[in-house]
Amino acid sequence: MTVTDEKAKQTGGFGETLKVIIHALIIALLIRTFAFQPFNIPSGSMKETLLVGDYLFVSKYSYGYSRYSFPFGFIPFSGRIMASEPKAGDVAVFKLPSDNATDYIKRIIGVPGDKIQMIRGALHINGEAVKRERVEDFHDIDYRGNAHAVARYRETLPNGVSYATLDYTENSFHDDTKVYEVPPGHYFMMGDNRDNSQDSRVLNVVGFVPFENFVGRAEIIFFSVDEYSSAWEVWKWPWSVRWGRIFNGL
């Protein structure tokens, strides 16, 4: 084999590798845009449903597609295509209305036309108290490794969706609110960690979320590490990975 032949072979091999990489990137982009997008949880506003260090897949097709379905919103159009209405109780990712850029994840509590109010820490929808029963305490662990018992409740929405909420503080700032009437085409979002969630109760930051801002519905936790560890610290995985949360549906 001549030097020229060897160089041609190397160039051809590099070209084939590059094509495989490009094809893989295109496939990954299509999956991320139209099927599933991974997210990780950086805050405790959705405890205990979602914990800091959880990694989850969000289905992009559940509510149809808007410009926020695409990376950086680079395909500008208004509204949604192939739209499917979100349901109360869904855990959804959306773009923060105040900047249309930051990803938030909360639970859908109110749909268009609903009237939402908190009264002494209890959720009311359309003038009726939502079913709420006290269950076993949630045990939170701080950065020093100390355990703290937190009041936990089982809340059930009128459509039957049930989930746990936490109450860290009695009579907190958002335990008593005015009535929020959800306008057409918008949704009312709340965190399950009711005392530590910046959500639709804060009108100047989150407020009512336009349907267009929805990115997708949270479906499954595919990985989870302790809040004070990092996923890349593989040598800690035997102790830091929360094995019991992997593949938990939402």
Backbone as JSON, one array per atom type, in Angstrom:
{
  "sequence": "MTVTDEKAKQTGGFGETLKVIIHALIIALLIRTFAFQPFNIPSGSMKETLLVGDYLFVSKYSYGYSRYSFPFGFIPFSGRIMASEPKAGDVAVFKLPSDNATDYIKRIIGVPGDKIQMIRGALHINGEAVKRERVEDFHDIDYRGNAHAVARYRETLPNGVSYATLDYTENSFHDDTKVYEVPPGHYFMMGDNRDNSQDSRVLNVVGFVPFENFVGRAEIIFFSVDEYSSAWEVWKWPWSVRWGRIFNGL",
  "N": [[0.85, -1.2, 0.0], [0.59, 2.16, -0.9], [1.81, 5.41, 0.29], [0.0, 7.35, -0.41], [-2.36, 5.84, -0.73], [-2.71, 5.0, 1.92], [-3.19, 7.43, 3.23], [-5.58, 8.15, 1.98], [-7.23, 6.13, 2.89], [-7.27, 6.68, 5.64], [-8.46, 9.2, 5.58], [-10.95, 8.57, 4.52], [-11.91, 6.9, 6.56], [-12.09, 8.73, 8.67], [-14.03, 10.43, 7.62], [-16.28, 8.74, 7.53], [-16.64, 8.25, 10.26], [-17.22, 10.83, 11.12], [-19.66, 11.25, 9.8], [-21.29, 9.37, 11.1], [-21.3, 10.45, 13.69], [-22.56, 12.93, 13.2], [-25.07, 12.03, 12.29], [-25.95, 10.75, 14.62], [-26.14, 12.94, 16.35], [-28.17, 14.41, 15.09], [-30.32, 12.63, 15.34], [-30.49, 12.55, 18.15], [-31.18, 15.22, 18.63], [-33.68, 15.36, 17.38], [-35.14, 13.54, 18.95], [-34.99, 14.85, 21.41], [-36.41, 17.18, 20.8], [-38.95, 16.39, 19.87], [-39.84, 14.15, 21.29], [-38.71, 13.16, 24.02], [-37.27, 15.03, 26.65], [-34.49, 15.49, 28.76], [-34.33, 16.56, 32.19], [-33.0, 18.06, 35.17], [-33.45, 18.32, 38.74], [-33.06, 21.21, 40.55], [-33.9, 22.43, 42.88], [-35.88, 22.42, 45.95], [-38.65, 22.73, 45.65], [-40.62, 20.99, 44.83], [-40.68, 18.9, 46.59], [-42.32, 16.17, 48.29], [-42.39, 14.84, 45.95], [-40.57, 15.35, 43.86], [-37.11, 15.42, 44.23], [-34.15, 17.31, 45.07], [-31.53, 16.64, 42.89], [-32.75, 14.66, 41.45], [-33.17, 13.22, 38.22], [-34.99, 13.5, 35.29], [-37.29, 12.45, 32.68], [-39.09, 14.36, 30.37], [-42.05, 14.37, 28.58], [-42.39, 15.6, 25.36], [-44.44, 15.6, 23.58], [-46.85, 15.48, 24.87], [-48.53, 17.71, 25.33], [-48.66, 18.79, 22.84], [-46.96, 21.01, 20.53], [-45.1, 23.99, 20.89], [-43.39, 27.11, 20.22], [-41.57, 26.97, 22.26], [-40.93, 24.37, 22.47], [-38.8, 23.86, 20.93], [-35.22, 23.96, 20.72], [-33.87, 26.83, 22.2], [-36.02, 28.21, 21.26], [-36.01, 28.64, 18.49], [-37.66, 28.41, 16.28], [-39.93, 30.51, 15.4], [-43.25, 30.81, 16.22], [-46.68, 31.33, 17.02], [-48.9, 30.11, 19.64], [-49.99, 26.63, 19.78], [-49.32, 23.5, 18.15], [-50.91, 20.42, 17.26], [-52.17, 20.24, 19.7], [-52.92, 19.22, 23.06], [-54.96, 19.29, 25.85], [-53.65, 20.21, 29.03], [-53.96, 18.48, 32.2], [-55.42, 18.88, 35.43], [-53.32, 18.25, 38.16], [-51.22, 17.15, 36.74], [-47.66, 17.03, 36.53], [-45.65, 19.46, 35.34], [-43.31, 20.93, 33.03], [-42.46, 24.25, 32.32], [-41.93, 27.4, 30.62], [-40.85, 30.18, 32.38], [-43.14, 32.75, 32.8], [-42.36, 35.42, 33.22], [-39.91, 35.79, 32.0], [-39.83, 34.11, 29.85], [-37.89, 32.2, 29.38], [-36.53, 30.8, 31.46], [-36.63, 27.53, 32.81], [-39.21, 26.06, 34.64], [-40.62, 23.77, 37.02], [-43.64, 22.51, 38.1], [-46.74, 21.59, 39.72], [-49.84, 21.24, 38.04], [-52.53, 22.95, 39.2], [-54.78, 24.56, 38.85], [-57.07, 24.93, 36.16], [-58.15, 26.63, 33.1], [-60.64, 28.98, 34.02], [-61.0, 28.08, 36.62], [-61.22, 28.87, 40.13], [-58.9, 29.64, 42.49], [-57.72, 29.3, 45.8], [-55.88, 29.67, 48.82], [-56.52, 28.78, 52.11], [-55.75, 29.06, 55.34], [-53.64, 27.27, 54.91], [-54.86, 25.25, 53.49], [-55.89, 24.02, 50.36], [-58.25, 25.44, 48.19], [-60.62, 24.99, 45.65], [-62.65, 26.5, 43.38], [-64.29, 27.42, 45.43], [-64.57, 25.25, 47.11], [-63.13, 23.18, 49.61], [-60.28, 21.27, 48.96], [-59.87, 17.76, 49.24], [-57.95, 16.71, 51.97], [-55.7, 14.98, 53.82], [-53.97, 14.14, 56.79], [-50.87, 12.5, 56.84], [-48.15, 10.18, 57.42], [-45.17, 11.71, 58.71], [-42.77, 13.46, 56.7], [-39.34, 12.88, 56.38], [-36.79, 14.98, 56.37], [-33.43, 15.65, 55.37], [-30.78, 17.62, 56.41], [-27.86, 19.57, 55.33], [-25.96, 18.91, 57.16], [-26.51, 16.38, 57.82], [-28.53, 15.98, 59.61], [-31.75, 14.91, 60.66], [-35.07, 16.02, 60.02], [-38.41, 16.21, 61.0], [-41.19, 16.66, 58.94], [-44.39, 17.96, 58.41], [-46.7, 16.08, 56.56], [-49.1, 15.79, 53.96], [-51.83, 14.18, 52.29], [-53.17, 15.05, 49.36], [-56.06, 15.37, 47.37], [-57.27, 16.02, 44.27], [-60.28, 17.35, 42.68], [-60.61, 15.82, 40.32], [-59.64, 13.37, 41.03], [-56.9, 12.92, 41.09], [-54.14, 12.26, 43.13], [-51.69, 13.18, 45.54], [-48.69, 13.89, 47.48], [-48.18, 16.57, 49.78], [-46.08, 18.99, 51.41], [-45.73, 20.6, 54.59], [-43.9, 22.82, 55.93], [-43.96, 25.0, 57.61], [-46.27, 26.41, 59.83], [-48.89, 28.71, 59.16], [-47.59, 30.19, 57.13], [-46.39, 32.61, 54.67], [-47.81, 32.24, 52.23], [-49.96, 30.72, 52.99], [-52.46, 31.77, 53.29], [-54.37, 33.28, 50.93], [-55.56, 35.54, 48.37], [-58.4, 35.12, 46.14], [-57.64, 33.51, 43.19], [-58.47, 33.81, 39.91], [-58.39, 31.79, 37.19], [-57.44, 32.74, 34.01], [-58.73, 32.4, 30.58], [-56.96, 30.05, 28.52], [-54.77, 29.81, 30.21], [-52.91, 28.53, 33.09], [-52.8, 27.45, 36.51], [-50.15, 27.04, 38.63], [-48.53, 25.12, 41.15], [-46.1, 24.35, 43.69], [-45.38, 21.23, 45.32], [-44.16, 21.38, 47.74], [-45.29, 23.38, 49.73], [-44.67, 25.63, 51.34], [-42.27, 26.47, 50.43], [-42.05, 27.32, 47.74], [-41.89, 29.12, 44.82], [-44.37, 30.11, 42.95], [-47.46, 30.12, 41.03], [-48.83, 31.63, 42.85], [-47.32, 33.82, 43.28], [-47.67, 36.51, 41.69], [-46.19, 38.46, 40.26], [-43.91, 37.2, 39.45], [-44.28, 34.47, 38.63], [-47.17, 33.78, 38.34], [-50.16, 33.4, 36.33], [-49.84, 30.81, 33.99], [-49.28, 30.83, 30.57], [-50.68, 28.62, 28.1], [-49.07, 28.29, 25.89], [-46.51, 28.41, 26.94], [-45.87, 25.95, 27.99], [-43.64, 23.25, 28.19], [-43.55, 20.45, 28.45], [-44.74, 17.31, 29.87], [-43.82, 15.88, 32.96], [-42.56, 12.63, 33.22], [-41.03, 10.3, 34.11], [-38.59, 9.38, 36.55], [-35.29, 8.95, 35.82], [-32.81, 8.8, 36.95], [-31.12, 9.4, 40.04], [-29.48, 11.24, 42.51], [-28.02, 11.83, 45.72], [-28.78, 14.91, 47.39], [-26.53, 16.39, 48.14], [-24.5, 15.51, 46.6], [-22.87, 14.9, 43.4], [-23.83, 13.96, 40.08], [-21.74, 13.2, 38.41], [-19.81, 12.21, 40.07], [-18.86, 9.36, 40.13], [-17.57, 7.51, 41.72], [-18.81, 7.72, 44.13], [-21.27, 6.62, 43.81], [-22.28, 4.09, 44.86], [-23.17, 4.87, 47.38], [-24.32, 7.39, 47.12], [-26.29, 7.38, 45.12], [-29.77, 7.33, 44.79], [-31.2, 4.59, 44.74], [-33.75, 3.53, 44.95], [-35.42, 5.4, 43.77], [-35.06, 5.41, 41.07], [-36.47, 5.04, 37.89], [-39.0, 5.59, 38.8], [-42.32, 6.42, 38.2], [-44.2, 9.45, 37.4]],
  "CA": [[0.0, 0.0, 0.0], [1.38, 3.38, -0.99], [1.51, 6.45, 1.26], [-1.23, 8.01, -0.87], [-3.46, 4.94, -0.4], [-2.89, 5.01, 3.37], [-3.83, 8.7, 3.58], [-6.96, 8.1, 1.49], [-7.96, 5.24, 3.79], [-7.46, 7.41, 6.89], [-9.43, 10.27, 5.32], [-12.26, 7.91, 4.39], [-12.35, 6.45, 7.89], [-12.49, 9.91, 9.43], [-15.29, 10.9, 7.06], [-17.36, 7.85, 7.98], [-16.86, 8.51, 11.69], [-17.89, 12.13, 11.23], [-21.06, 11.08, 9.38], [-21.99, 8.66, 12.18], [-21.48, 11.41, 14.78], [-23.57, 13.89, 12.77], [-26.37, 11.34, 12.29], [-26.33, 10.53, 16.01], [-26.54, 14.24, 16.89], [-29.46, 14.75, 14.51], [-31.32, 11.77, 15.98], [-30.65, 13.01, 19.53], [-31.91, 16.49, 18.59], [-35.08, 15.06, 17.05], [-35.76, 12.93, 20.14], [-35.13, 15.9, 22.43], [-37.39, 18.17, 20.38], [-40.3, 15.87, 19.61], [-40.25, 13.01, 22.12], [-38.38, 13.29, 25.43], [-36.15, 15.91, 27.02], [-34.08, 15.28, 30.16], [-34.18, 17.71, 33.09], [-32.65, 17.7, 36.54], [-34.14, 19.14, 39.72], [-32.07, 21.95, 41.32], [-34.45, 23.02, 44.1], [-36.78, 21.55, 46.69], [-40.03, 23.23, 45.62], [-41.57, 19.91, 44.54], [-40.59, 17.81, 47.57], [-41.42, 15.04, 48.16], [-42.56, 14.23, 44.64], [-39.28, 15.47, 43.2], [-36.06, 15.85, 45.16], [-32.93, 17.85, 44.47], [-30.69, 15.52, 42.45], [-33.5, 13.79, 40.55], [-33.08, 13.45, 36.79], [-36.24, 12.95, 34.78], [-37.65, 12.67, 31.29], [-40.33, 15.1, 30.14], [-42.57, 14.07, 27.25], [-42.62, 16.84, 24.63], [-45.63, 15.44, 22.74], [-48.07, 15.35, 25.68], [-49.4, 18.88, 25.17], [-48.42, 19.37, 21.53], [-45.7, 21.72, 20.37], [-45.07, 25.44, 20.71], [-42.0, 27.51, 19.91], [-40.71, 26.61, 23.39], [-40.56, 22.96, 22.32], [-37.58, 23.8, 20.14], [-34.06, 24.56, 21.4], [-33.72, 28.28, 22.12], [-37.2, 28.79, 20.63], [-35.53, 29.22, 17.23], [-38.72, 28.4, 15.27], [-40.9, 31.43, 15.98], [-44.66, 30.8, 15.84], [-47.5, 31.5, 18.21], [-49.85, 29.04, 19.91], [-49.5, 25.26, 19.8], [-49.82, 22.59, 17.13], [-51.2, 19.09, 17.8], [-52.35, 20.54, 21.13], [-53.73, 18.4, 23.95], [-55.1, 20.09, 27.06], [-53.1, 19.7, 30.3], [-54.95, 18.1, 33.21], [-55.09, 19.19, 36.82], [-52.55, 17.18, 38.8], [-50.01, 16.87, 35.98], [-46.42, 17.73, 36.86], [-45.27, 19.97, 34.02], [-42.23, 21.9, 32.85], [-42.89, 25.39, 31.53], [-41.05, 28.56, 30.61], [-41.29, 31.19, 33.31], [-43.76, 33.83, 32.02], [-41.71, 36.73, 33.39], [-38.78, 35.95, 31.07], [-40.02, 33.18, 28.73], [-36.62, 31.51, 29.12], [-36.17, 29.91, 32.57], [-37.48, 26.36, 32.97], [-39.77, 25.77, 35.96], [-41.44, 22.56, 37.08], [-44.63, 22.58, 39.16], [-47.94, 20.79, 39.48], [-51.0, 21.99, 37.58], [-53.59, 22.95, 40.21], [-55.98, 25.19, 38.29], [-57.21, 25.01, 34.7], [-58.9, 27.85, 32.77], [-61.95, 29.15, 34.64], [-60.98, 27.71, 38.04], [-60.9, 29.87, 41.15], [-57.97, 28.99, 43.41], [-57.41, 30.07, 47.01], [-55.36, 28.98, 50.0], [-57.11, 29.25, 53.36], [-55.08, 28.39, 56.48], [-52.82, 26.18, 54.42], [-55.65, 24.26, 52.75], [-56.22, 24.42, 49.0], [-59.66, 25.52, 47.8], [-60.86, 25.14, 44.21], [-64.03, 26.89, 43.1], [-65.02, 27.6, 46.68], [-64.63, 24.01, 47.89], [-61.85, 22.69, 50.12], [-59.79, 20.02, 48.38], [-59.66, 16.71, 50.24], [-56.58, 16.78, 52.49], [-55.59, 14.16, 55.03], [-52.63, 14.07, 57.4], [-50.24, 11.19, 56.77], [-46.88, 10.08, 58.14], [-44.22, 12.8, 58.47], [-41.65, 13.35, 55.77], [-38.09, 13.1, 57.1], [-35.84, 15.71, 55.54], [-32.05, 15.6, 55.87], [-30.07, 18.84, 56.06], [-26.5, 19.37, 54.83], [-25.16, 18.34, 58.24], [-26.95, 15.01, 58.05], [-29.56, 15.94, 60.65], [-33.1, 14.63, 60.16], [-36.13, 16.89, 60.52], [-39.74, 15.74, 60.66], [-41.99, 17.69, 58.27], [-45.78, 17.54, 58.26], [-47.02, 15.66, 55.2], [-50.53, 15.62, 53.72], [-52.26, 13.57, 51.04], [-54.15, 15.95, 48.76], [-56.74, 14.74, 46.24], [-57.99, 17.0, 43.48], [-61.63, 16.91, 42.3], [-60.59, 14.8, 39.27], [-59.14, 12.12, 41.58], [-55.43, 12.86, 41.16], [-53.71, 12.35, 44.52], [-50.24, 13.38, 45.68], [-48.29, 14.36, 48.81], [-47.67, 17.93, 49.93], [-45.36, 19.2, 52.66], [-46.03, 21.85, 55.31], [-42.76, 23.06, 56.82], [-44.23, 26.09, 58.55], [-47.67, 26.81, 59.98], [-49.18, 30.13, 58.94], [-46.57, 30.83, 56.29], [-46.86, 33.76, 53.9], [-48.76, 31.85, 51.19], [-51.01, 29.83, 53.52], [-53.72, 32.47, 53.11], [-54.24, 34.1, 49.73], [-56.78, 36.0, 47.73], [-58.91, 34.19, 45.13], [-57.04, 33.65, 41.86], [-59.33, 33.27, 38.86], [-57.5, 31.43, 36.08], [-58.01, 33.24, 32.75], [-58.7, 31.47, 29.44], [-55.66, 29.78, 27.93], [-53.72, 29.85, 31.23], [-52.97, 27.5, 34.12], [-52.3, 27.85, 37.83], [-49.15, 26.05, 38.99], [-48.05, 25.19, 42.53], [-45.17, 23.33, 44.12], [-45.89, 20.36, 46.38], [-43.55, 21.88, 48.97], [-46.1, 24.59, 49.66], [-44.07, 26.79, 52.01], [-40.98, 26.77, 49.82], [-42.25, 27.26, 46.3], [-42.26, 30.34, 44.1], [-45.26, 29.56, 41.93], [-48.47, 31.04, 40.52], [-49.29, 32.52, 43.91], [-46.49, 35.02, 43.17], [-48.13, 36.98, 40.38], [-45.21, 39.27, 39.53], [-42.81, 36.36, 38.99], [-44.83, 33.32, 37.9], [-48.54, 34.11, 37.97], [-50.85, 32.44, 35.47], [-48.91, 30.35, 32.95], [-49.93, 30.6, 29.27], [-50.55, 27.28, 27.54], [-47.95, 28.32, 24.96], [-45.24, 28.29, 27.66], [-45.61, 24.59, 28.45], [-42.62, 22.48, 27.47], [-43.96, 19.05, 28.43], [-45.18, 16.68, 31.12], [-42.83, 15.0, 33.6], [-43.04, 11.25, 33.1], [-40.33, 9.27, 34.88], [-37.25, 9.66, 37.07], [-34.39, 7.92, 35.28], [-31.6, 8.75, 37.77], [-31.25, 10.27, 41.22], [-28.36, 11.22, 43.45], [-28.2, 12.6, 46.95], [-28.78, 16.35, 47.19], [-25.22, 16.98, 48.4], [-23.53, 14.86, 45.73], [-23.01, 15.22, 41.98], [-24.0, 12.76, 39.27], [-20.48, 12.81, 37.79], [-18.93, 11.59, 41.06], [-19.25, 7.95, 40.01], [-17.0, 6.72, 42.82], [-19.71, 7.81, 45.27], [-22.59, 6.1, 43.45], [-22.87, 3.07, 45.75], [-23.78, 5.49, 48.55], [-25.03, 8.64, 46.81], [-27.43, 7.16, 44.23], [-31.03, 6.91, 45.43], [-31.58, 3.49, 43.87], [-35.2, 3.29, 45.01], [-36.18, 6.39, 43.0], [-34.82, 5.22, 39.64], [-37.61, 4.53, 37.11], [-40.28, 5.93, 39.41], [-43.2, 7.23, 37.36], [-44.73, 10.65, 38.02]],
  "C": [[0.88, 1.24, 0.0], [0.97, 4.36, 0.1], [0.2, 7.14, 0.91], [-2.45, 7.18, -0.52], [-3.76, 4.97, 1.09], [-3.59, 6.29, 3.81], [-5.29, 8.71, 3.16], [-7.82, 7.24, 2.41], [-8.27, 5.95, 5.1], [-8.52, 8.5, 6.74], [-10.84, 9.69, 5.21], [-12.8, 7.44, 5.72], [-12.81, 7.6, 8.75], [-13.83, 10.44, 8.95], [-16.47, 10.06, 7.51], [-17.68, 8.07, 9.45], [-17.61, 9.81, 11.9], [-19.36, 12.02, 10.85], [-21.87, 10.38, 10.47], [-22.29, 9.61, 13.33], [-22.58, 12.41, 14.43], [-24.96, 13.27, 12.79], [-26.87, 11.13, 13.72], [-26.82, 11.83, 16.66], [-27.91, 14.66, 16.37], [-30.58, 13.94, 15.16], [-31.58, 12.22, 17.42], [-31.44, 14.31, 19.59], [-33.38, 16.27, 18.3], [-35.81, 14.46, 18.25], [-36.01, 13.98, 21.2], [-36.24, 16.88, 22.08], [-38.8, 17.61, 20.35], [-40.75, 14.77, 20.56], [-39.96, 13.27, 23.6], [-37.18, 14.21, 25.62], [-35.78, 15.66, 28.47], [-33.97, 16.6, 30.91], [-33.66, 17.18, 34.42], [-33.26, 18.72, 37.49], [-33.11, 19.85, 40.61], [-32.58, 22.51, 42.64], [-35.48, 22.09, 44.73], [-38.25, 21.95, 46.64], [-41.06, 22.16, 45.35], [-41.4, 18.72, 45.48], [-42.0, 17.43, 48.03], [-41.52, 14.35, 46.82], [-41.26, 14.21, 43.86], [-38.27, 16.03, 44.19], [-34.89, 16.45, 44.39], [-32.01, 16.68, 44.12], [-31.43, 14.51, 41.61], [-33.26, 14.21, 39.1], [-34.29, 12.78, 36.15], [-36.41, 13.24, 33.3], [-39.01, 13.35, 31.24], [-40.79, 14.8, 28.72], [-42.95, 15.37, 26.55], [-43.94, 16.8, 23.85], [-46.93, 15.52, 23.53], [-49.05, 16.5, 25.48], [-49.29, 19.48, 23.77], [-47.16, 20.21, 21.56], [-45.92, 23.22, 20.2], [-43.63, 25.82, 20.38], [-41.05, 27.14, 21.03], [-40.36, 25.13, 23.39], [-39.21, 22.81, 21.63], [-36.42, 24.48, 20.87], [-33.96, 26.05, 21.12], [-34.91, 28.97, 21.44], [-36.9, 29.34, 19.24], [-36.54, 29.13, 16.09], [-39.86, 29.25, 15.79], [-42.3, 31.26, 15.4], [-45.46, 30.89, 17.13], [-48.46, 30.32, 18.38], [-49.18, 27.68, 19.96], [-50.07, 24.5, 18.61], [-49.96, 21.22, 17.75], [-51.47, 19.19, 19.3], [-53.26, 19.54, 21.82], [-53.76, 19.08, 25.3], [-54.44, 19.44, 28.27], [-54.22, 19.4, 31.29], [-54.48, 18.52, 34.59], [-54.41, 17.99, 37.46], [-51.3, 16.8, 38.03], [-48.83, 17.64, 36.57], [-45.81, 18.15, 35.53], [-44.1, 20.94, 34.1], [-42.76, 23.01, 31.95], [-41.84, 26.49, 31.58], [-41.66, 29.63, 31.51], [-41.88, 32.38, 32.54], [-43.04, 35.17, 32.12], [-40.48, 36.91, 32.51], [-38.86, 35.04, 29.85], [-38.75, 32.4, 28.39], [-36.3, 30.47, 30.2], [-37.16, 28.76, 32.68], [-37.91, 26.2, 34.43], [-40.52, 24.45, 35.88], [-42.33, 22.65, 38.31], [-45.79, 21.64, 38.82], [-49.08, 21.7, 39.02], [-52.11, 21.84, 38.62], [-54.88, 23.52, 39.65], [-55.94, 25.25, 36.79], [-58.06, 26.24, 34.38], [-60.31, 27.87, 33.37], [-62.01, 28.8, 36.11], [-60.69, 28.93, 38.91], [-60.12, 29.17, 42.26], [-57.73, 29.91, 44.61], [-56.82, 29.14, 48.06], [-55.97, 29.62, 51.24], [-56.54, 28.42, 54.5], [-54.34, 27.13, 56.02], [-53.54, 25.13, 53.62], [-56.04, 24.82, 51.38], [-57.73, 24.38, 48.78], [-59.75, 25.75, 46.3], [-62.34, 25.39, 44.0], [-64.89, 26.89, 44.36], [-65.12, 26.37, 47.56], [-63.23, 23.59, 48.34], [-61.5, 21.37, 49.45], [-59.54, 19.01, 49.5], [-58.19, 16.68, 50.66], [-56.52, 16.0, 53.79], [-54.14, 14.07, 55.5], [-52.11, 12.65, 57.31], [-48.9, 11.25, 57.5], [-45.93, 11.2, 57.74], [-43.2, 12.44, 57.4], [-40.39, 13.68, 56.55], [-37.05, 13.7, 56.16], [-34.47, 15.66, 56.21], [-31.35, 16.88, 55.45], [-28.61, 18.53, 55.68], [-25.55, 18.83, 55.89], [-25.53, 16.9, 58.54], [-28.0, 14.87, 59.13], [-30.95, 15.76, 60.03], [-34.11, 15.57, 60.81], [-37.48, 16.33, 60.07], [-40.56, 16.9, 60.1], [-43.4, 17.14, 58.09], [-46.09, 17.24, 56.79], [-48.52, 15.4, 55.1], [-50.75, 14.92, 52.38], [-53.4, 14.41, 50.5], [-54.75, 15.27, 47.54], [-57.59, 15.78, 45.52], [-59.38, 16.47, 43.09], [-61.65, 15.85, 41.2], [-59.99, 13.47, 39.73], [-57.64, 11.98, 41.66], [-54.98, 13.15, 42.59], [-52.19, 12.42, 44.59], [-49.97, 13.91, 47.08], [-47.84, 15.81, 48.74], [-46.99, 18.04, 51.29], [-45.73, 20.55, 53.26], [-44.93, 22.06, 56.34], [-43.1, 24.05, 57.93], [-45.72, 26.39, 58.62], [-47.8, 28.32, 59.78], [-48.07, 30.83, 58.17], [-47.22, 31.87, 55.39], [-47.94, 33.4, 52.89], [-49.82, 30.88, 51.68], [-52.4, 30.46, 53.41], [-53.56, 33.45, 51.95], [-55.6, 34.65, 49.32], [-57.28, 34.89, 46.79], [-58.24, 34.52, 43.8], [-57.98, 33.02, 40.84], [-58.5, 33.05, 37.6], [-58.13, 31.87, 34.76], [-57.97, 32.19, 31.64], [-57.28, 31.3, 28.9], [-54.49, 29.8, 28.9], [-53.96, 28.77, 32.29], [-52.34, 28.03, 35.41], [-51.42, 26.72, 38.35], [-48.71, 26.24, 40.45], [-47.05, 24.07, 42.79], [-45.78, 22.49, 45.23], [-45.32, 20.74, 47.74], [-44.1, 23.3, 49.18], [-45.47, 25.82, 50.31], [-42.77, 27.23, 51.37], [-41.06, 26.66, 48.3], [-42.66, 28.62, 45.77], [-43.08, 29.9, 42.89], [-46.31, 30.58, 41.54], [-49.06, 31.95, 41.58], [-48.5, 33.83, 43.91], [-46.72, 35.61, 41.77], [-47.06, 37.72, 39.59], [-44.01, 38.47, 39.05], [-43.33, 35.2, 38.12], [-46.24, 33.65, 37.41], [-49.18, 33.01, 37.13], [-49.95, 32.1, 34.28], [-49.66, 30.13, 31.64], [-49.68, 29.18, 28.76], [-49.34, 27.2, 26.61], [-46.62, 28.06, 25.65], [-44.93, 26.88, 28.13], [-44.6, 23.9, 27.55], [-43.01, 21.02, 27.38], [-44.34, 18.56, 29.81], [-44.1, 15.75, 31.66], [-43.38, 13.58, 33.65], [-42.37, 10.28, 34.06], [-38.98, 9.79, 35.36], [-36.32, 8.56, 36.57], [-33.08, 7.81, 36.06], [-31.8, 9.69, 38.94], [-30.04, 10.1, 42.11], [-28.69, 12.09, 44.65], [-28.02, 14.1, 46.67], [-27.39, 16.97, 47.31], [-24.1, 16.27, 47.64], [-23.77, 15.31, 44.3], [-23.07, 13.94, 41.18], [-22.68, 12.27, 38.68], [-19.51, 12.15, 38.79], [-19.25, 10.1, 41.16], [-18.7, 7.1, 41.15], [-17.87, 6.76, 44.08], [-21.05, 7.11, 45.03], [-23.12, 5.02, 44.4], [-23.6, 3.66, 46.95], [-24.66, 6.69, 48.19], [-26.26, 8.44, 45.92], [-28.64, 6.71, 45.06], [-31.64, 5.81, 44.55], [-33.09, 3.28, 43.83], [-36.03, 4.28, 44.22], [-36.04, 6.2, 41.49], [-35.99, 4.48, 39.0], [-38.94, 4.68, 37.82], [-41.07, 6.81, 38.45], [-43.75, 8.42, 38.12], [-46.19, 10.88, 37.63]]
}
